[in-house]
Amino acid sequence: MKWPKGFEPENSKVYARNELTIMAPPERVWRWLIRAANWPTWYNNSANIRFQNAPGLDLALGANFIWKTFGATVNSTVLVFDPPHELGWDGKGLLPVYHGWLLEPSGSGCHVITEECQNGILGVIGSWYLRPMLLKGHQVWLESLKRVAEGGVRPNLLVSS
C-alpha cells in the first residue's frame, strides 16, 4: 500500500484492514470499485456521491468527490490510481483518513485488501469504537463488492441515481 506521509499504519491512531478473495478477474472488480457514482446501489454505507472536479461516474487520479459514509460527510481526493491494482483516497471530515485498496490476482479471481488509517483527536479518543466500526463496515463493503463482481451485470450498464 502506498501510504501518504503520516498515514502509515504505525503512525495512525486507528487502523483497520479487511481482505477477501473474489472469484472475478481484477479488471472486473476494479470497474465496480472505481464506479463510485454507483456505490449506493450495492453498498449501503455510501450515499450522496458528488464529483467536484471530474465529469462522469468513475474515480480517477486527482478526482475530488464529496460523499456520505458512516453517517459523516467526507471530502475525498483520489491520491493513488494504478489500474487494476491499487486505489486510494484521502478523506477530510470529522477526522483525517486515508483509505486504500489492493487487488492481487489469485487463481481464477483476485484477492482484495482494503485498509484505512485515521488520525486526529477523534481517532485518539474514539479508537475503541472507530476500529470495530470500520472493520465491520469494510467487511460489508468487501462482501458487497464480491456479490456484484461475481454476478453477471457489468457496472457500466448501471446508471447513477
WOGI-V532632 format. One record per helix or strand of 2 or more residues. SS is the DSSP state (H for helix, E for strand). FROM is the first residue (numbers start at 1). LEN is the number of residues. If there is no record, write none. Layout:
<<SS;FROM;LEN> <SS;FROM;LEN>>
This chain:
<<H;9;3> <E;14;9> <H;26;9> <H;36;7> <E;46;6> <E;64;6> <E;72;11> <E;86;7> <E;97;10> <E;109;10> <H;121;30> <H;155;3>>
